[in-house]
């Protein structure tokens, strides 16, 4: 006579979900062009460096959003933070 145990479906906390990996990959695809302009972005999609004051700063999140929608196969929306700096280039 033996004891049977049901396997648990817990994923390790240290591994990002498939969706997060897709989102990070989408961000990384845009990162090279941002770095060429002395900027960058983070998962929270906060533009940094020179990208913060660029004239195109208002359109960059839309481009990132489009890439994420393409990669995820579903609608996602990037929402600007209140009080974000306006373009000054």
PDB file of N, CA, C and O in Angstrom:
ATOM      1  N   UNK A   1       0.849  -1.167   0.000  1.00  0.00           N
ATOM      2  CA  UNK A   1       0.000   0.000   0.000  1.00  0.00           C
ATOM      3  C   UNK A   1       0.895   1.230   0.000  1.00  0.00           C
ATOM      4  O   UNK A   1       1.816   1.322   0.811  1.00  0.00           O
ATOM      5  N   UNK A   2       0.632   2.193  -0.915  1.00  0.00           N
ATOM      6  CA  UNK A   2       1.425   3.402  -0.996  1.00  0.00           C
ATOM      7  C   UNK A   2       0.555   4.640  -0.887  1.00  0.00           C
ATOM      8  O   UNK A   2      -0.671   4.570  -0.979  1.00  0.00           O
ATOM      9  N   UNK A   3       1.194   5.746  -0.695  1.00  0.00           N
ATOM     10  CA  UNK A   3       0.488   7.026  -0.604  1.00  0.00           C
ATOM     11  C   UNK A   3       0.728   7.785  -1.902  1.00  0.00           C
ATOM     12  O   UNK A   3       1.872   7.955  -2.324  1.00  0.00           O
ATOM     13  N   UNK A   4      -0.339   8.238  -2.527  1.00  0.00           N
ATOM     14  CA  UNK A   4      -0.218   9.016  -3.755  1.00  0.00           C
ATOM     15  C   UNK A   4      -0.370  10.498  -3.416  1.00  0.00           C
ATOM     16  O   UNK A   4      -1.231  10.886  -2.626  1.00  0.00           O
ATOM     17  N   UNK A   5       0.464  11.293  -4.014  1.00  0.00           N
ATOM     18  CA  UNK A   5       0.353  12.745  -3.833  1.00  0.00           C
ATOM     19  C   UNK A   5       0.142  13.384  -5.195  1.00  0.00           C
ATOM     20  O   UNK A   5       0.715  12.946  -6.192  1.00  0.00           O
ATOM     21  N   UNK A   6      -0.653  14.384  -5.228  1.00  0.00           N
ATOM     22  CA  UNK A   6      -0.913  15.103  -6.480  1.00  0.00           C
ATOM     23  C   UNK A   6       0.199  16.125  -6.697  1.00  0.00           C
ATOM     24  O   UNK A   6       0.588  16.835  -5.770  1.00  0.00           O
ATOM     25  N   UNK A   7       0.706  16.196  -7.922  1.00  0.00           N
ATOM     26  CA  UNK A   7       1.735  17.200  -8.187  1.00  0.00           C
ATOM     27  C   UNK A   7       1.152  18.604  -8.093  1.00  0.00           C
ATOM     28  O   UNK A   7       0.000  18.830  -8.466  1.00  0.00           O
ATOM     29  N   UNK A   8       1.932  19.529  -7.603  1.00  0.00           N
ATOM     30  CA  UNK A   8       1.478  20.918  -7.506  1.00  0.00           C
ATOM     31  C   UNK A   8       1.927  21.660  -8.750  1.00  0.00           C
ATOM     32  O   UNK A   8       2.938  21.314  -9.361  1.00  0.00           O
ATOM     33  N   UNK A   9       1.173  22.679  -9.119  1.00  0.00           N
ATOM     34  CA  UNK A   9       1.491  23.474 -10.303  1.00  0.00           C
ATOM     35  C   UNK A   9       1.979  24.855  -9.898  1.00  0.00           C
ATOM     36  O   UNK A   9       1.453  25.861 -10.375  1.00  0.00           O
ATOM     37  N   UNK A  10       2.949  24.915  -9.050  1.00  0.00           N
ATOM     38  CA  UNK A  10       3.509  26.189  -8.631  1.00  0.00           C
ATOM     39  C   UNK A  10       4.754  26.464  -9.453  1.00  0.00           C
ATOM     40  O   UNK A  10       5.652  25.627  -9.550  1.00  0.00           O
ATOM     41  N   UNK A  11       4.793  27.657 -10.046  1.00  0.00           N
ATOM     42  CA  UNK A  11       5.997  28.021 -10.780  1.00  0.00           C
ATOM     43  C   UNK A  11       6.916  28.779  -9.838  1.00  0.00           C
ATOM     44  O   UNK A  11       6.444  29.494  -8.955  1.00  0.00           O
ATOM     45  N   UNK A  12       8.216  28.631 -10.015  1.00  0.00           N
ATOM     46  CA  UNK A  12       9.147  29.352  -9.148  1.00  0.00           C
ATOM     47  C   UNK A  12       8.952  30.858  -9.269  1.00  0.00           C
ATOM     48  O   UNK A  12       8.749  31.381 -10.365  1.00  0.00           O
ATOM     49  N   UNK A  13       9.015  31.537  -8.156  1.00  0.00           N
ATOM     50  CA  UNK A  13       8.807  32.985  -8.134  1.00  0.00           C
ATOM     51  C   UNK A  13       9.879  33.711  -8.937  1.00  0.00           C
ATOM     52  O   UNK A  13       9.613  34.773  -9.501  1.00  0.00           O
ATOM     53  N   UNK A  14      11.075  33.159  -8.997  1.00  0.00           N
ATOM     54  CA  UNK A  14      12.174  33.847  -9.659  1.00  0.00           C
ATOM     55  C   UNK A  14      12.039  33.877 -11.177  1.00  0.00           C
ATOM     56  O   UNK A  14      12.704  34.683 -11.829  1.00  0.00           O
ATOM     57  N   UNK A  15      11.200  33.026 -11.759  1.00  0.00           N
ATOM     58  CA  UNK A  15      11.046  32.991 -13.204  1.00  0.00           C
ATOM     59  C   UNK A  15       9.883  33.895 -13.628  1.00  0.00           C
ATOM     60  O   UNK A  15       8.775  33.770 -13.108  1.00  0.00           O
ATOM     61  N   UNK A  16      10.143  34.814 -14.584  1.00  0.00           N
ATOM     62  CA  UNK A  16       9.057  35.669 -15.043  1.00  0.00           C
ATOM     63  C   UNK A  16       8.038  34.870 -15.859  1.00  0.00           C
ATOM     64  O   UNK A  16       8.381  33.854 -16.464  1.00  0.00           O
ATOM     65  N   UNK A  17       6.810  35.326 -15.871  1.00  0.00           N
ATOM     66  CA  UNK A  17       5.763  34.654 -16.633  1.00  0.00           C
ATOM     67  C   UNK A  17       6.037  34.809 -18.128  1.00  0.00           C
ATOM     68  O   UNK A  17       6.833  35.652 -18.540  1.00  0.00           O
ATOM     69  N   UNK A  18       5.371  33.991 -18.925  1.00  0.00           N
ATOM     70  CA  UNK A  18       5.518  34.091 -20.378  1.00  0.00           C
ATOM     71  C   UNK A  18       5.122  35.487 -20.853  1.00  0.00           C
ATOM     72  O   UNK A  18       5.787  36.075 -21.706  1.00  0.00           O
ATOM     73  N   UNK A  19       4.058  35.999 -20.305  1.00  0.00           N
ATOM     74  CA  UNK A  19       3.580  37.329 -20.700  1.00  0.00           C
ATOM     75  C   UNK A  19       4.620  38.400 -20.367  1.00  0.00           C
ATOM     76  O   UNK A  19       4.887  39.285 -21.180  1.00  0.00           O
ATOM     77  N   UNK A  20       5.197  38.320 -19.186  1.00  0.00           N
ATOM     78  CA  UNK A  20       6.216  39.297 -18.811  1.00  0.00           C
ATOM     79  C   UNK A  20       7.421  39.187 -19.735  1.00  0.00           C
ATOM     80  O   UNK A  20       8.000  40.202 -20.120  1.00  0.00           O
ATOM     81  N   UNK A  21       7.799  37.981 -20.088  1.00  0.00           N
ATOM     82  CA  UNK A  21       8.922  37.799 -21.007  1.00  0.00           C
ATOM     83  C   UNK A  21       8.617  38.423 -22.362  1.00  0.00           C
ATOM     84  O   UNK A  21       9.493  39.031 -22.977  1.00  0.00           O
ATOM     85  N   UNK A  22       7.377  38.277 -22.831  1.00  0.00           N
ATOM     86  CA  UNK A  22       6.975  38.882 -24.106  1.00  0.00           C
ATOM     87  C   UNK A  22       7.022  40.394 -24.006  1.00  0.00           C
ATOM     88  O   UNK A  22       7.500  41.068 -24.920  1.00  0.00           O
ATOM     89  N   UNK A  23       6.521  40.936 -22.886  1.00  0.00           N
ATOM     90  CA  UNK A  23       6.534  42.387 -22.689  1.00  0.00           C
ATOM     91  C   UNK A  23       7.973  42.891 -22.645  1.00  0.00           C
ATOM     92  O   UNK A  23       8.301  43.886 -23.291  1.00  0.00           O
ATOM     93  N   UNK A  24       8.828  42.217 -21.892  1.00  0.00           N
ATOM     94  CA  UNK A  24      10.237  42.637 -21.808  1.00  0.00           C
ATOM     95  C   UNK A  24      10.925  42.553 -23.177  1.00  0.00           C
ATOM     96  O   UNK A  24      11.726  43.422 -23.523  1.00  0.00           O
ATOM     97  N   UNK A  25      10.617  41.524 -23.943  1.00  0.00           N
ATOM     98  CA  UNK A  25      11.204  41.394 -25.283  1.00  0.00           C
ATOM     99  C   UNK A  25      10.744  42.545 -26.174  1.00  0.00           C
ATOM    100  O   UNK A  25      11.529  43.091 -26.950  1.00  0.00           O
ATOM    101  N   UNK A  26       9.470  42.907 -26.057  1.00  0.00           N
ATOM    102  CA  UNK A  26       8.958  44.045 -26.830  1.00  0.00           C
ATOM    103  C   UNK A  26       9.660  45.344 -26.467  1.00  0.00           C
ATOM    104  O   UNK A  26       9.986  46.149 -27.338  1.00  0.00           O
ATOM    105  N   UNK A  27       9.886  45.539 -25.184  1.00  0.00           N
ATOM    106  CA  UNK A  27      10.609  46.728 -24.740  1.00  0.00           C
ATOM    107  C   UNK A  27      12.046  46.708 -25.248  1.00  0.00           C
ATOM    108  O   UNK A  27      12.571  47.730 -25.693  1.00  0.00           O
ATOM    109  N   UNK A  28      12.675  45.542 -25.180  1.00  0.00           N
ATOM    110  CA  UNK A  28      14.061  45.432 -25.623  1.00  0.00           C
ATOM    111  C   UNK A  28      14.211  45.721 -27.110  1.00  0.00           C
ATOM    112  O   UNK A  28      15.250  46.222 -27.539  1.00  0.00           O
ATOM    113  N   UNK A  29      13.188  45.415 -27.899  1.00  0.00           N
ATOM    114  CA  UNK A  29      13.244  45.716 -29.325  1.00  0.00           C
ATOM    115  C   UNK A  29      13.310  47.225 -29.576  1.00  0.00           C
ATOM    116  O   UNK A  29      13.884  47.665 -30.572  1.00  0.00           O
ATOM    117  N   UNK A  30      12.731  48.006 -28.686  1.00  0.00           N
ATOM    118  CA  UNK A  30      12.749  49.470 -28.821  1.00  0.00           C
ATOM    119  C   UNK A  30      13.957  50.098 -28.139  1.00  0.00           C
ATOM    120  O   UNK A  30      14.328  51.232 -28.445  1.00  0.00           O
ATOM    121  N   UNK A  31      14.558  49.377 -27.233  1.00  0.00           N
ATOM    122  CA  UNK A  31      15.622  49.920 -26.398  1.00  0.00           C
ATOM    123  C   UNK A  31      16.822  50.418 -27.209  1.00  0.00           C
ATOM    124  O   UNK A  31      17.387  51.458 -26.869  1.00  0.00           O
ATOM    125  N   UNK A  32      17.226  49.719 -28.254  1.00  0.00           N
ATOM    126  CA  UNK A  32      18.403  50.116 -29.027  1.00  0.00           C
ATOM    127  C   UNK A  32      18.237  51.516 -29.623  1.00  0.00           C
ATOM    128  O   UNK A  32      19.163  52.326 -29.569  1.00  0.00           O
ATOM    129  N   UNK A  33      17.068  51.803 -30.189  1.00  0.00           N
ATOM    130  CA  UNK A  33      16.865  53.130 -30.779  1.00  0.00           C
ATOM    131  C   UNK A  33      16.823  54.212 -29.697  1.00  0.00           C
ATOM    132  O   UNK A  33      17.288  55.330 -29.918  1.00  0.00           O
ATOM    133  N   UNK A  34      16.276  53.887 -28.547  1.00  0.00           N
ATOM    134  CA  UNK A  34      16.257  54.864 -27.453  1.00  0.00           C
ATOM    135  C   UNK A  34      17.670  55.153 -26.960  1.00  0.00           C
ATOM    136  O   UNK A  34      18.011  56.304 -26.688  1.00  0.00           O
ATOM    137  N   UNK A  35      18.484  54.121 -26.844  1.00  0.00           N
ATOM    138  CA  UNK A  35      19.862  54.303 -26.373  1.00  0.00           C
ATOM    139  C   UNK A  35      20.697  55.094 -27.368  1.00  0.00           C
ATOM    140  O   UNK A  35      21.586  55.848 -26.972  1.00  0.00           O
ATOM    141  N   UNK A  36      20.414  54.928 -28.666  1.00  0.00           N
ATOM    142  CA  UNK A  36      21.128  55.733 -29.666  1.00  0.00           C
ATOM    143  C   UNK A  36      20.889  57.224 -29.433  1.00  0.00           C
ATOM    144  O   UNK A  36      21.741  58.054 -29.747  1.00  0.00           O
ATOM    145  N   UNK A  37      19.736  57.549 -28.885  1.00  0.00           N
ATOM    146  CA  UNK A  37      19.385  58.940 -28.591  1.00  0.00           C
ATOM    147  C   UNK A  37      19.688  59.310 -27.142  1.00  0.00           C
ATOM    148  O   UNK A  37      19.142  60.282 -26.620  1.00  0.00           O
ATOM    149  N   UNK A  38      20.565  58.531 -26.488  1.00  0.00           N
ATOM    150  CA  UNK A  38      20.991  58.737 -25.104  1.00  0.00           C
ATOM    151  C   UNK A  38      19.832  58.619 -24.108  1.00  0.00           C
ATOM    152  O   UNK A  38      19.784  59.340 -23.111  1.00  0.00           O
ATOM    153  N   UNK A  39      18.906  57.707 -24.390  1.00  0.00           N
ATOM    154  CA  UNK A  39      17.780  57.468 -23.500  1.00  0.00           C
ATOM    155  C   UNK A  39      17.614  55.982 -23.246  1.00  0.00           C
ATOM    156  O   UNK A  39      18.495  55.191 -23.581  1.00  0.00           O
ATOM    157  N   UNK A  40      16.494  55.598 -22.658  1.00  0.00           N
ATOM    158  CA  UNK A  40      16.182  54.207 -22.383  1.00  0.00           C
ATOM    159  C   UNK A  40      14.736  54.129 -21.921  1.00  0.00           C
ATOM    160  O   UNK A  40      14.068  55.160 -21.845  1.00  0.00           O
ATOM    161  N   UNK A  41      14.236  52.948 -21.612  1.00  0.00           N
ATOM    162  CA  UNK A  41      12.904  52.782 -21.034  1.00  0.00           C
ATOM    163  C   UNK A  41      12.945  51.618 -20.062  1.00  0.00           C
ATOM    164  O   UNK A  41      13.859  50.795 -20.106  1.00  0.00           O
ATOM    165  N   UNK A  42      11.951  51.548 -19.182  1.00  0.00           N
ATOM    166  CA  UNK A  42      11.847  50.501 -18.173  1.00  0.00           C
ATOM    167  C   UNK A  42      10.505  49.812 -18.341  1.00  0.00           C
ATOM    168  O   UNK A  42       9.657  50.278 -19.103  1.00  0.00           O
ATOM    169  N   UNK A  43      10.305  48.710 -17.638  1.00  0.00           N
ATOM    170  CA  UNK A  43       9.050  47.979 -17.746  1.00  0.00           C
ATOM    171  C   UNK A  43       7.851  48.857 -17.422  1.00  0.00           C
ATOM    172  O   UNK A  43       6.771  48.656 -17.977  1.00  0.00           O
ATOM    173  N   UNK A  44       8.024  49.816 -16.543  1.00  0.00           N
ATOM    174  CA  UNK A  44       6.922  50.722 -16.248  1.00  0.00           C
ATOM    175  C   UNK A  44       6.764  51.746 -17.366  1.00  0.00           C
ATOM    176  O   UNK A  44       5.897  52.618 -17.306  1.00  0.00           O
ATOM    177  N   UNK A  45       7.588  51.635 -18.355  1.00  0.00           N
ATOM    178  CA  UNK A  45       7.597  52.484 -19.536  1.00  0.00           C
ATOM    179  C   UNK A  45       7.701  53.949 -19.156  1.00  0.00           C
ATOM    180  O   UNK A  45       6.867  54.779 -19.518  1.00  0.00           O
ATOM    181  N   UNK A  46       8.735  54.224 -18.427  1.00  0.00           N
ATOM    182  CA  UNK A  46       9.078  55.604 -18.086  1.00  0.00           C
ATOM    183  C   UNK A  46      10.260  55.956 -18.973  1.00  0.00           C
ATOM    184  O   UNK A  46      11.323  55.345 -18.871  1.00  0.00           O
ATOM    185  N   UNK A  47      10.074  56.938 -19.841  1.00  0.00           N
ATOM    186  CA  UNK A  47      11.178  57.364 -20.692  1.00  0.00           C
ATOM    187  C   UNK A  47      12.218  58.042 -19.821  1.00  0.00           C
ATOM    188  O   UNK A  47      11.879  58.762 -18.882  1.00  0.00           O
ATOM    189  N   UNK A  48      13.484  57.812 -20.133  1.00  0.00           N
ATOM    190  CA  UNK A  48      14.564  58.378 -19.337  1.00  0.00           C
ATOM    191  C   UNK A  48      15.566  59.082 -20.236  1.00  0.00           C
ATOM    192  O   UNK A  48      15.501  58.983 -21.462  1.00  0.00           O
ATOM    193  N   UNK A  49      16.482  59.785 -19.618  1.00  0.00           N
ATOM    194  CA  UNK A  49      17.553  60.456 -20.360  1.00  0.00           C
ATOM    195  C   UNK A  49      17.010  61.492 -21.328  1.00  0.00           C
ATOM    196  O   UNK A  49      16.020  62.169 -21.051  1.00  0.00           O
ATOM    197  N   UNK A  50      17.674  61.601 -22.463  1.00  0.00           N
ATOM    198  CA  UNK A  50      17.294  62.589 -23.467  1.00  0.00           C
ATOM    199  C   UNK A  50      15.888  62.345 -24.013  1.00  0.00           C
ATOM    200  O   UNK A  50      15.258  63.268 -24.529  1.00  0.00           O
ATOM    201  N   UNK A  51      15.391  61.117 -23.905  1.00  0.00           N
ATOM    202  CA  UNK A  51      14.050  60.806 -24.411  1.00  0.00           C
ATOM    203  C   UNK A  51      12.960  61.568 -23.648  1.00  0.00           C
ATOM    204  O   UNK A  51      11.873  61.786 -24.183  1.00  0.00           O
ATOM    205  N   UNK A  52      13.236  61.971 -22.412  1.00  0.00           N
ATOM    206  CA  UNK A  52      12.236  62.678 -21.608  1.00  0.00           C
ATOM    207  C   UNK A  52      11.892  64.042 -22.187  1.00  0.00           C
ATOM    208  O   UNK A  52      10.744  64.477 -22.107  1.00  0.00           O
ATOM    209  N   UNK A  53      12.872  64.719 -22.766  1.00  0.00           N
ATOM    210  CA  UNK A  53      12.630  66.081 -23.236  1.00  0.00           C
ATOM    211  C   UNK A  53      12.579  66.185 -24.755  1.00  0.00           C
ATOM    212  O   UNK A  53      12.538  67.289 -25.297  1.00  0.00           O
ATOM    213  N   UNK A  54      12.581  65.072 -25.436  1.00  0.00           N
ATOM    214  CA  UNK A  54      12.555  65.058 -26.895  1.00  0.00           C
ATOM    215  C   UNK A  54      11.170  65.441 -27.412  1.00  0.00           C
ATOM    216  O   UNK A  54      10.162  65.198 -26.749  1.00  0.00           O
ATOM    217  N   UNK A  55      11.130  66.038 -28.594  1.00  0.00           N
ATOM    218  CA  UNK A  55       9.851  66.386 -29.214  1.00  0.00           C
ATOM    219  C   UNK A  55       8.991  65.161 -29.484  1.00  0.00           C
ATOM    220  O   UNK A  55       7.764  65.255 -29.510  1.00  0.00           O
ATOM    221  N   UNK A  56       9.622  64.022 -29.684  1.00  0.00           N
ATOM    222  CA  UNK A  56       8.890  62.791 -29.982  1.00  0.00           C
ATOM    223  C   UNK A  56       8.503  61.997 -28.742  1.00  0.00           C
ATOM    224  O   UNK A  56       7.953  60.903 -28.861  1.00  0.00           O
ATOM    225  N   UNK A  57       8.779  62.527 -27.558  1.00  0.00           N
ATOM    226  CA  UNK A  57       8.482  61.806 -26.315  1.00  0.00           C
ATOM    227  C   UNK A  57       7.005  61.462 -26.202  1.00  0.00           C
ATOM    228  O   UNK A  57       6.653  60.456 -25.587  1.00  0.00           O
ATOM    229  N   UNK A  58       6.149  62.267 -26.776  1.00  0.00           N
ATOM    230  CA  UNK A  58       4.719  61.989 -26.722  1.00  0.00           C
ATOM    231  C   UNK A  58       4.288  60.856 -27.631  1.00  0.00           C
ATOM    232  O   UNK A  58       3.262  60.223 -27.385  1.00  0.00           O
ATOM    233  N   UNK A  59       5.057  60.589 -28.681  1.00  0.00           N
ATOM    234  CA  UNK A  59       4.694  59.522 -29.615  1.00  0.00           C
ATOM    235  C   UNK A  59       5.415  58.207 -29.331  1.00  0.00           C
ATOM    236  O   UNK A  59       4.973  57.152 -29.787  1.00  0.00           O
ATOM    237  N   UNK A  60       6.496  58.255 -28.598  1.00  0.00           N
ATOM    238  CA  UNK A  60       7.267  57.040 -28.320  1.00  0.00           C
ATOM    239  C   UNK A  60       6.441  55.992 -27.579  1.00  0.00           C
ATOM    240  O   UNK A  60       6.492  54.823 -27.962  1.00  0.00           O
ATOM    241  N   UNK A  61       5.678  56.346 -26.535  1.00  0.00           N
ATOM    242  CA  UNK A  61       4.864  55.315 -25.870  1.00  0.00           C
ATOM    243  C   UNK A  61       3.874  54.642 -26.822  1.00  0.00           C
ATOM    244  O   UNK A  61       3.596  53.452 -26.676  1.00  0.00           O
ATOM    245  N   UNK A  62       3.340  55.384 -27.792  1.00  0.00           N
ATOM    246  CA  UNK A  62       2.416  54.778 -28.753  1.00  0.00           C
ATOM    247  C   UNK A  62       3.126  53.729 -29.607  1.00  0.00           C
ATOM    248  O   UNK A  62       2.552  52.687 -29.924  1.00  0.00           O
ATOM    249  N   UNK A  63       4.380  54.009 -29.978  1.00  0.00           N
ATOM    250  CA  UNK A  63       5.147  53.044 -30.764  1.00  0.00           C
ATOM    251  C   UNK A  63       5.439  51.799 -29.922  1.00  0.00           C
ATOM    252  O   UNK A  63       5.359  50.675 -30.417  1.00  0.00           O
ATOM    253  N   UNK A  64       5.775  52.008 -28.663  1.00  0.00           N
ATOM    254  CA  UNK A  64       6.041  50.875 -27.774  1.00  0.00           C
ATOM    255  C   UNK A  64       4.753  50.072 -27.562  1.00  0.00           C
ATOM    256  O   UNK A  64       4.773  48.841 -27.572  1.00  0.00           O
ATOM    257  N   UNK A  65       3.643  50.774 -27.370  1.00  0.00           N
ATOM    258  CA  UNK A  65       2.357  50.109 -27.187  1.00  0.00           C
ATOM    259  C   UNK A  65       2.019  49.259 -28.412  1.00  0.00           C
ATOM    260  O   UNK A  65       1.572  48.122 -28.266  1.00  0.00           O
ATOM    261  N   UNK A  66       2.223  49.787 -29.596  1.00  0.00           N
ATOM    262  CA  UNK A  66       1.932  49.039 -30.823  1.00  0.00           C
ATOM    263  C   UNK A  66       2.767  47.765 -30.900  1.00  0.00           C
ATOM    264  O   UNK A  66       2.263  46.709 -31.282  1.00  0.00           O
ATOM    265  N   UNK A  67       4.037  47.864 -30.537  1.00  0.00           N
ATOM    266  CA  UNK A  67       4.912  46.692 -30.577  1.00  0.00           C
ATOM    267  C   UNK A  67       4.453  45.646 -29.560  1.00  0.00           C
ATOM    268  O   UNK A  67       4.485  44.450 -29.852  1.00  0.00           O
ATOM    269  N   UNK A  68       4.028  46.079 -28.377  1.00  0.00           N
ATOM    270  CA  UNK A  68       3.554  45.141 -27.360  1.00  0.00           C
ATOM    271  C   UNK A  68       2.264  44.445 -27.807  1.00  0.00           C
ATOM    272  O   UNK A  68       2.092  43.247 -27.582  1.00  0.00           O
ATOM    273  N   UNK A  69       1.373  45.189 -28.432  1.00  0.00           N
ATOM    274  CA  UNK A  69       0.129  44.599 -28.945  1.00  0.00           C
ATOM    275  C   UNK A  69       0.462  43.538 -29.986  1.00  0.00           C
ATOM    276  O   UNK A  69      -0.118  42.452 -29.994  1.00  0.00           O
ATOM    277  N   UNK A  70       1.399  43.869 -30.858  1.00  0.00           N
ATOM    278  CA  UNK A  70       1.822  42.920 -31.898  1.00  0.00           C
ATOM    279  C   UNK A  70       2.401  41.651 -31.290  1.00  0.00           C
ATOM    280  O   UNK A  70       2.071  40.543 -31.714  1.00  0.00           O
ATOM    281  N   UNK A  71       3.255  41.814 -30.307  1.00  0.00           N
ATOM    282  CA  UNK A  71       3.935  40.656 -29.697  1.00  0.00           C
ATOM    283  C   UNK A  71       2.996  39.830 -28.820  1.00  0.00           C
ATOM    284  O   UNK A  71       3.082  38.602 -28.815  1.00  0.00           O
ATOM    285  N   UNK A  72       2.098  40.487 -28.077  1.00  0.00           N
ATOM    286  CA  UNK A  72       1.205  39.767 -27.171  1.00  0.00           C
ATOM    287  C   UNK A  72      -0.014  39.186 -27.879  1.00  0.00           C
ATOM    288  O   UNK A  72      -0.614  38.219 -27.408  1.00  0.00           O
ATOM    289  N   UNK A  73      -0.377  39.784 -29.018  1.00  0.00           N
ATOM    290  CA  UNK A  73      -1.577  39.334 -29.711  1.00  0.00           C
ATOM    291  C   UNK A  73      -2.848  39.767 -29.009  1.00  0.00           C
ATOM    292  O   UNK A  73      -3.910  39.178 -29.216  1.00  0.00           O
ATOM    293  N   UNK A  74      -2.744  40.791 -28.182  1.00  0.00           N
ATOM    294  CA  UNK A  74      -3.908  41.324 -27.479  1.00  0.00           C
ATOM    295  C   UNK A  74      -3.671  42.804 -27.194  1.00  0.00           C
ATOM    296  O   UNK A  74      -2.534  43.276 -27.202  1.00  0.00           O
ATOM    297  N   UNK A  75      -4.749  43.521 -26.944  1.00  0.00           N
ATOM    298  CA  UNK A  75      -4.633  44.952 -26.703  1.00  0.00           C
ATOM    299  C   UNK A  75      -4.028  45.224 -25.328  1.00  0.00           C
ATOM    300  O   UNK A  75      -4.438  44.638 -24.326  1.00  0.00           O
ATOM    301  N   UNK A  76      -3.070  46.103 -25.302  1.00  0.00           N
ATOM    302  CA  UNK A  76      -2.529  46.643 -24.053  1.00  0.00           C
ATOM    303  C   UNK A  76      -2.483  48.149 -24.218  1.00  0.00           C
ATOM    304  O   UNK A  76      -2.393  48.654 -25.338  1.00  0.00           O
ATOM    305  N   UNK A  77      -2.543  48.852 -23.131  1.00  0.00           N
ATOM    306  CA  UNK A  77      -2.510  50.307 -23.204  1.00  0.00           C
ATOM    307  C   UNK A  77      -1.484  50.835 -22.227  1.00  0.00           C
ATOM    308  O   UNK A  77      -1.473  50.473 -21.050  1.00  0.00           O
ATOM    309  N   UNK A  78      -0.626  51.696 -22.734  1.00  0.00           N
ATOM    310  CA  UNK A  78       0.317  52.395 -21.865  1.00  0.00           C
ATOM    311  C   UNK A  78      -0.345  53.701 -21.452  1.00  0.00           C
ATOM    312  O   UNK A  78      -0.817  54.469 -22.291  1.00  0.00           O
ATOM    313  N   UNK A  79      -0.372  53.934 -20.169  1.00  0.00           N
ATOM    314  CA  UNK A  79      -1.040  55.123 -19.641  1.00  0.00           C
ATOM    315  C   UNK A  79       0.021  56.077 -19.106  1.00  0.00           C
ATOM    316  O   UNK A  79       0.795  55.712 -18.222  1.00  0.00           O
ATOM    317  N   UNK A  80       0.061  57.316 -19.645  1.00  0.00           N
ATOM    318  CA  UNK A  80       1.065  58.283 -19.177  1.00  0.00           C
ATOM    319  C   UNK A  80       0.873  58.613 -17.700  1.00  0.00           C
ATOM    320  O   UNK A  80      -0.253  58.679 -17.206  1.00  0.00           O
ATOM    321  N   UNK A  81       1.984  58.818 -17.010  1.00  0.00           N
ATOM    322  CA  UNK A  81       1.927  59.224 -15.617  1.00  0.00           C
ATOM    323  C   UNK A  81       1.551  60.699 -15.532  1.00  0.00           C
ATOM    324  O   UNK A  81       2.040  61.503 -16.327  1.00  0.00           O
ATOM    325  N   UNK A  82       0.703  61.063 -14.596  1.00  0.00           N
ATOM    326  CA  UNK A  82       0.368  62.473 -14.422  1.00  0.00           C
ATOM    327  C   UNK A  82       1.636  63.271 -14.105  1.00  0.00           C
ATOM    328  O   UNK A  82       2.494  62.807 -13.354  1.00  0.00           O
ATOM    329  N   UNK A  83       1.747  64.454 -14.671  1.00  0.00           N
ATOM    330  CA  UNK A  83       2.873  65.318 -14.389  1.00  0.00           C
ATOM    331  C   UNK A  83       4.135  64.951 -15.144  1.00  0.00           C
ATOM    332  O   UNK A  83       5.208  65.465 -14.828  1.00  0.00           O
ATOM    333  N   UNK A  84       4.035  64.064 -16.148  1.00  0.00           N
ATOM    334  CA  UNK A  84       5.219  63.703 -16.929  1.00  0.00           C
ATOM    335  C   UNK A  84       5.689  64.918 -17.712  1.00  0.00           C
ATOM    336  O   UNK A  84       4.883  65.734 -18.158  1.00  0.00           O
ATOM    337  N   UNK A  85       6.997  65.027 -17.874  1.00  0.00           N
ATOM    338  CA  UNK A  85       7.581  66.176 -18.568  1.00  0.00           C
ATOM    339  C   UNK A  85       7.141  66.224 -20.018  1.00  0.00           C
ATOM    340  O   UNK A  85       7.064  65.189 -20.680  1.00  0.00           O
ATOM    341  N   UNK A  86       6.849  67.422 -20.520  1.00  0.00           N
ATOM    342  CA  UNK A  86       6.523  67.639 -21.915  1.00  0.00           C
ATOM    343  C   UNK A  86       7.798  67.838 -22.698  1.00  0.00           C
ATOM    344  O   UNK A  86       8.833  68.193 -22.135  1.00  0.00           O
ATOM    345  N   UNK A  87       7.725  67.609 -24.002  1.00  0.00           N
ATOM    346  CA  UNK A  87       8.892  67.753 -24.864  1.00  0.00           C
ATOM    347  C   UNK A  87       9.443  69.171 -24.852  1.00  0.00           C
ATOM    348  O   UNK A  87       8.677  70.135 -24.854  1.00  0.00           O
ATOM    349  N   UNK A  88      10.788  69.308 -24.840  1.00  0.00           N
ATOM    350  CA  UNK A  88      11.416  70.619 -24.823  1.00  0.00           C
ATOM    351  C   UNK A  88      12.562  70.709 -25.824  1.00  0.00           C
ATOM    352  O   UNK A  88      13.355  71.648 -25.739  1.00  0.00           O
ATOM    353  N   UNK A  89      12.688  69.777 -26.773  1.00  0.00           N
ATOM    354  CA  UNK A  89      13.780  69.825 -27.746  1.00  0.00           C
ATOM    355  C   UNK A  89      13.507  70.875 -28.800  1.00  0.00           C
ATOM    356  O   UNK A  89      14.317  71.062 -29.708  1.00  0.00           O
TER     357      UNK A  89
END
